[in-house]
Amino acid sequence: MISHEIQRSVAFYDVDSMGVMWHGNYVKLFEEARCALLSLINYDYVDMQKSGFAWPVVTLNVKYIRPVVFNQQIKIRAEILEYEHRLKIKYVIFDAQTNEKINVAETVQIAIDMSTHKTLFVSPQELFDKIKKYEETHNA
């Protein structure tokens, strides 16, 4: 499957009074990694909107394994697990120096036809085309 990794330093505004990243701020990291992954296949949120579809997140599952602290260097890997009927993405956050796993998560997004506001039960052809083109150019 297609995956992409980004690296970040944990900012002061992301930590709570105990000096660890507040649990809700992990969602921002998932969003950054997901945006980078979708840009990799040339189907970012602007492209989705231009093609007439919205892709809301309908499910988010997170498992917190270890805390993240201020100024810690972390890597966030996003990987497409499914795309035929929904867009399911897995995330793994690692310590950038030790490669120790910190957090795992998954999101599920569904396609909504913006002209009818109806949920699609099969992903739009545009997504299939973008993934096929990416795989042809990167698996050759």
Contact map, one row per residue, 1 for C-alpha under 8 A:
11100000000000000000000000000000000000000000000000000000000000000000000000000011100000000000000000000000000000000000000000000000000000000000
11110000000000000000000000000000000000000000000000000000000000000000000000000011000000000000000000000000000000000000000000000000000000000000
11111000000000000000000000000000000010000000000000000000000000000000000000001111000000000000000000000000000000000000000000000000000000000000
01111100000000000000000000000000100110010000000000000000000000000000000000001110000000000000000000000000000000000000000000000000000000000000
00111110000000000000000000000000100010000000000000000000000000000000000000111100000000000000000000000000000000000000000000000000000000000000
00011111000000000000000000000000100100000000000000000000000000000000000000111000000000000000000000000000000000000000000000000000000000000000
00001111100000000000000000000000000000000000000000000000000000000000000011110000000000000000000100000000000000000000000000000000000000000000
00000111110000000000000000000000000000000000000000000000000000000000000011110000000000000000000000000000000000000000000000000000000000000000
00000011111000000000000000000000000000000000000000000000000000000000011111000000000000000000000000000000000000000000000000000000000000000000
00000001111101100000100000000000000000000000000000000000000000000001111111000000000000000000000000000000000000000000000000000000000000000000
00000000111111100000000000000000000000000000000000000000000000000000011000000000000000000000000000000000000000000000000000000000000000000000
00000000011111100000000000000000000000000000000000000000000000000000011000000000000000000000000000000000000000000000000000000000000000000000
00000000001111110000000000000000000000000000000000000000000000000000000000000000000000000000000000000000000000000000000000000000000000000000
00000000011111110001110010000000000000000000000000000000000000000000010000000000000000000000000000000000000000000000000000000000000000000000
00000000011111111111110000000000000000000000000000000000000000000000110000000000000000000000000000000000000000000000000000000000000000000000
00000000000011111111110000000000000000000000000000000000000000000000000000000000000000000000000000000000000000000000000000000000000000000000
00000000000000111111000000000000000000000000000000000000000000000000000000000000000000000000000000000000000000000000000000000000000000000000
00000000000000111111000000000000000000000000000000000000000000000000000000000000000000000000000000000000000000000000000000000000000000000000
00000000000000111111100000000000000000000000000000000000000000000000110000000000000000000000000000000000000000000000000000000000000000000000
00000000000001111111110000000000000000000000000000000000000000000011110000000000000000000000000000000000000000000000000000000000000000000000
00000000010001110011111011000000000000000000000000000000000000000011110000000000000000000000000000000000000000000000000000000000000000000000
00000000000001110001111111000000000000000000000000000000000000000000000000000000000000000000000000000000000000000000000000000000000000000000
00000000000000000000111111000000000000000000000000000000000000000000000000000000000000000000000000000000000000000000000000000000000000000000
00000000000000000000011111110000000000000000000000000000000000000000000000000000000000000000000000000000000000000000000000000000000000000000
00000000000001000000111111111000000000000000000000000000000000000000000000000000000000000000000000000000000000000000000000000000000000000000
00000000000000000000111111111100000000000000000000000000000000000000000000000000000000000000000000000000000000000000000000000000000000000000
00000000000000000000000111111110000000000000000000000000000000000000000000000000000000000000000000000000000000000000000000000000000000000000
00000000000000000000000111111111000000000000000000000000000000000000000000000000000000000000000000000000000000000000000000000000000000000000
00000000000000000000000011111111100000000000000000000000000000000000000000010000000000000000000000000000000000000000000000000000000000000000
00000000000000000000000001111111110000000000000000000000000000000000000000010100000000000010000000000000000000000000000000000000000000000000
00000000000000000000000000111111111000000000000000000000000000000000000000000000000000000000000000000000000000000000000000000000000000000000
00000000000000000000000000011111111100000000000000000000000000000000000000000000000000000000000000000000000000000000000000000000000000000000
00011100000000000000000000001111111110000000000000000000000000000000000000011100000000000000000000000000000000000000000000000000000000000000
00000000000000000000000000000111111111000000000000000000000000000000000000000100000000001000000000000000000000000000000000000000000000000000
00000000000000000000000000000011111111100001100000000000000000000000000000000000000000000000000000000000000000000000000000000000000000000000
00010100000000000000000000000001111111110000000000000000000000000000000000000000000000000000000000000000000000000000000000000000000000000000
00111000000000000000000000000000111111111000000000000000000000000000000000000110000000000000000000000000000000000000000000000000000000000000
00000000000000000000000000000000011111111111100000000000000000000000000000000000000000000000000000000000000000000000000000000000000000000000
00000000000000000000000000000000001111111111000000000000000000000000000000000000000000000000000000000000000000000000000000000000000000000000
00010000000000000000000000000000000111111110000000000000000000000000000000000000000000000000000000000000000000000000000000000000000000000000
00000000000000000000000000000000000011111111000000000000000000000000000000000000000000000000000000000000000000000000000000000000011001000000
00000000000000000000000000000000000001111111001000000000000000000000000000000000000000000000000000000000000000000000000000000000010000000000
00000000000000000000000000000000000001111111111100000000000000000000000000000000000000000000000000000000000000000000000000000010010000000000
00000000000000000000000000000000001001101111111100000000000000000000000000000000000000000000000000000000000000000000000000000000000000000000
00000000000000000000000000000000001001000011111110000100000000000000000000000000000000000000000000000000000000000000000000000000000000000000
00000000000000000000000000000000000000000011111111000000000000000000000000000000000000000000000000000000000000000000000000000000000000000000
00000000000000000000000000000000000000000111111111100000000000000000000000000000000000000000000000000000000000000000000000000000000000000000
00000000000000000000000000000000000000000011111111111110000000000000000000000000000000000000000000000000000000000000000000000000000000000000
00000000000000000000000000000000000000000000111111111100000000000000000000000000000000000000000000000000000000000000000000000000000000000000
00000000000000000000000000000000000000000000011111111000000000000000000000000000000000000000000000000000000000000000000000000000000000000000
00000000000000000000000000000000000000000000001111111000000000000000000000000000000000000000000000000000000000000000000000000100000000000000
00000000000000000000000000000000000000000000000111111100000000000000000000000000000000000000000000000000000000001110000000000000000000000000
00000000000000000000000000000000000000000000000111111110000000000000000000000000000000000000000000000000000000111100000000000000000000000000
00000000000000000000000000000000000000000000100110011111000000000000000000000000000000000000000000000000000000111100000000000000000000000000
00000000000000000000000000000000000000000000000100001111100000000000000000000000000000000000000000000000000011110000000000000000000000000000
00000000000000000000000000000000000000000000000000000111110000000000000000000000000000000000000000000000000011110000000000000000000000000000
00000000000000000000000000000000000000000000000000000011111100000000000000000000000000000000000000000000001111000000000000000000000000000000
00000000000000000000000000000000000000000000000000000001111100000000000000000000000000000000000000000000001111000000000000000000000000000000
00000000000000000000000000000000000000000000000000000000111110000000000000000000000000000000000000000000011110000000000000000000000000000000
00000000000000000000000000000000000000000000000000000000111111000000000000000000000000000000000000000000111100000000000000000000000000000000
00000000000000000000000000000000000000000000000000000000001111100000000000000000000000000000000000000000111000000000000000000000000000000000
00000000000000000000000000000000000000000000000000000000000111110000000000000000000000000000000000000011110000000000000000000000000000000000
00000000000000000000000000000000000000000000000000000000000011111000000000000000000000000000000000000011100000000000000000000000000000000000
00000000000000000000000000000000000000000000000000000000000001111110000000000000000000000000000000000111000000000000000000000000000000000000
00000000000000000000000000000000000000000000000000000000000000111110000000000000000000000000000000001111000000000000000000000000000000000000
00000000000000000000000000000000000000000000000000000000000000011111000000000000000000000000000000001110000000000000000000000000000000000000
00000000000000000001100000000000000000000000000000000000000000011111100000000000000000000000000000000100000000000000000000000000000000000000
00000000010000000001100000000000000000000000000000000000000000000111110100000000000000000000000000000100000000000000000000000000000000000000
00000000010000100011100000000000000000000000000000000000000000000011111100000000000000000000000000000000000000000000000000000000000000000000
00000000111101100011100000000000000000000000000000000000000000000001111100000000000000000000000000000000000000000000000000000000000000000000
00000000111100000000000000000000000000000000000000000000000000000000111110000000000000000000000000000000000000000000000000000000000000000000
00000000110000000000000000000000000000000000000000000000000000000001111111000000000000000000001000000000000000000000000000000000000000000000
00000011110000000000000000000000000000000000000000000000000000000000001111100000000000000000001110000000000000000000000000000000000000000000
00000011110000000000000000000000000000000000000000000000000000000000000111110000000000000000111110000000000000000000000000000000000000000000
00001111000000000000000000000000000000000000000000000000000000000000000011111000000000000000111100000000000000000000000000000000000000000000
00001111000000000000000000001100100000000000000000000000000000000000000001111100000000000011110000000000000000000000000000000000000000000000
00111100000000000000000000000000100000000000000000000000000000000000000000111110000000000111100000000000000000000000000000000000000000000000
00111000000000000000000000000100110010000000000000000000000000000000000000011111000000001111000000000000000000000000000000000000000000000000
11110000000000000000000000000000000010000000000000000000000000000000000000001111100000001110000000000000000000000000000000000000000000000000
11100000000000000000000000000000000000000000000000000000000000000000000000000111111000111100000000000000000000000000000000000000000000000000
10000000000000000000000000000000000000000000000000000000000000000000000000000011111000111100000000000000000000000000000000000000000000000000
00000000000000000000000000000000000000000000000000000000000000000000000000000001111111111000000000000000000000000000000000000000000000000000
00000000000000000000000000000000000000000000000000000000000000000000000000000001111111110000000000000000000000000000000000100011000000000000
00000000000000000000000000000000000000000000000000000000000000000000000000000000011111100000000000000000000000000000000001100001000000000000
00000000000000000000000000000000000000000000000000000000000000000000000000000000011111100000000000000000000001000000000111100000000000000000
00000000000000000000000000000000000000000000000000000000000000000000000000000000011111110000000000000000000111100000000011100000000000000000
00000000000000000000000000000000000000000000000000000000000000000000000000000001111111111000000000000000001111000000000000100000000000000000
00000000000000000000000000000000000000000000000000000000000000000000000000000001111001111100000000000000011110000000000000000000000000000000
00000000000000000000000000000000010000000000000000000000000000000000000000000111110000111110000000000000011100000000000000000000000000000000
00000000000000000000000000000000000000000000000000000000000000000000000000001111100000011111000000000001111000000000000000000000000000000000
00000000000000000000000000000100000000000000000000000000000000000000000000011110000000001111100000000011110000000000000000000000000000000000
00000000000000000000000000000000000000000000000000000000000000000000000000011100000000000111110000001111100000000000000000000000000000000000
00000000000000000000000000000000000000000000000000000000000000000000000001111000000000000011111000001111000000000000000000000000000000000000
00000000000000000000000000000000000000000000000000000000000000000000000001110000000000000001111101111110000000000000000000000000000000000000
00000000000000000000000000000000000000000000000000000000000000000000000111100000000000000000111111111100000000000000000000000000000000000000
00000010000000000000000000000000000000000000000000000000000000000000000011100000000000000000011111110000000000000000000000000000000000000000
00000000000000000000000000000000000000000000000000000000000000000000000011000000000000000000001111100000000000000000000000000000000000000000
00000000000000000000000000000000000000000000000000000000000000000000000000000000000000000000011111110000000000000000000000000000000000000000
00000000000000000000000000000000000000000000000000000000000000000000000000000000000000000000011111111000000000000000000000000000000000000000
00000000000000000000000000000000000000000000000000000000000000000000000000000000000000000000011101111100000000000000000000000000000000000000
00000000000000000000000000000000000000000000000000000000000000001100000000000000000000000001111000111111000000000000000000000000000000000000
00000000000000000000000000000000000000000000000000000000000000011111000000000000000000000001111000011111000000000000000000000000000000000000
00000000000000000000000000000000000000000000000000000000000001111100000000000000000000000011110000001111100000000000000000000000000000000000
00000000000000000000000000000000000000000000000000000000000001111000000000000000000000000111100000001111110000000000000000000000000000000000
00000000000000000000000000000000000000000000000000000000000111100000000000000000000000000111000000000011111000000000000000000000000000000000
00000000000000000000000000000000000000000000000000000000001111000000000000000000000000011110000000000001111100000000000000000000000000000000
00000000000000000000000000000000000000000000000000000000111110000000000000000000000000111100000000000000111110000000000000000000000000000000
00000000000000000000000000000000000000000000000000000000111100000000000000000000000001111000000000000000011111000000000000000000000000000000
00000000000000000000000000000000000000000000000000000011111000000000000000000000000001110000000000000000001111100000000000000000000000000000
00000000000000000000000000000000000000000000000000000011110000000000000000000000000011100000000000000000000111110000001100100000000000000000
00000000000000000000000000000000000000000000000000001111000000000000000000000000000001000000000000000000000011111000001110110000000000000000
00000000000000000000000000000000000000000000000000001111000000000000000000000000000000000000000000000000000001111100111100000000000000000000
00000000000000000000000000000000000000000000000000011100000000000000000000000000000000000000000000000000000000111111111100000000000000000000
00000000000000000000000000000000000000000000000000011100000000000000000000000000000000000000000000000000000000011111110000000000000000000000
00000000000000000000000000000000000000000000000000010000000000000000000000000000000000000000000000000000000000001111100000000000000000000000
00000000000000000000000000000000000000000000000000000000000000000000000000000000000000000000000000000000000000001111110000000000000000000000
00000000000000000000000000000000000000000000000000000000000000000000000000000000000000000000000000000000000000011111111000000000000000000000
00000000000000000000000000000000000000000000000000000000000000000000000000000000000000000000000000000000000000011101111100000000000000000000
00000000000000000000000000000000000000000000000000000000000000000000000000000000000000000000000000000000000001111000111110000000000000000000
00000000000000000000000000000000000000000000000000000000000000000000000000000000000010000000000000000000000001111000011111110000000000000000
00000000000000000000000000000000000000000000000000000000000000000000000000000000000011000000000000000000000000100000001111100000000000000000
00000000000000000000000000000000000000000000000000000000000000000000000000000000000111000000000000000000000000000000000111110000000000000000
00000000000000000000000000000000000000000000000000000000000000000000000000000000001111100000000000000000000001100000000111111011000000000000
00000000000000000000000000000000000000000000000000000000000000000000000000000000000000000000000000000000000000100000000101111111000000000000
00000000000000000000000000000000000000000000000000000000000000000000000000000000000000000000000000000000000000000000000000111111100000000000
00000000000000000000000000000000000000000000000000100000000000000000000000000000000000000000000000000000000000000000000000011111110000000000
00000000000000000000000000000000000000000010000000000000000000000000000000000000001000000000000000000000000000000000000000111111111000000000
00000000000000000000000000000000000000000000000000000000000000000000000000000000001100000000000000000000000000000000000000111111111100000000
00000000000000000000000000000000000000000000000000000000000000000000000000000000000000000000000000000000000000000000000000001111111110000000
00000000000000000000000000000000000000001110000000000000000000000000000000000000000000000000000000000000000000000000000000000111111111000000
00000000000000000000000000000000000000001000000000000000000000000000000000000000000000000000000000000000000000000000000000000011111111100000
00000000000000000000000000000000000000000000000000000000000000000000000000000000000000000000000000000000000000000000000000000001111111110000
00000000000000000000000000000000000000000000000000000000000000000000000000000000000000000000000000000000000000000000000000000000111111111000
00000000000000000000000000000000000000001000000000000000000000000000000000000000000000000000000000000000000000000000000000000000011111111100
00000000000000000000000000000000000000000000000000000000000000000000000000000000000000000000000000000000000000000000000000000000001111111111
00000000000000000000000000000000000000000000000000000000000000000000000000000000000000000000000000000000000000000000000000000000000111111111
00000000000000000000000000000000000000000000000000000000000000000000000000000000000000000000000000000000000000000000000000000000000011111111
00000000000000000000000000000000000000000000000000000000000000000000000000000000000000000000000000000000000000000000000000000000000001111111
00000000000000000000000000000000000000000000000000000000000000000000000000000000000000000000000000000000000000000000000000000000000000111111
00000000000000000000000000000000000000000000000000000000000000000000000000000000000000000000000000000000000000000000000000000000000000111111
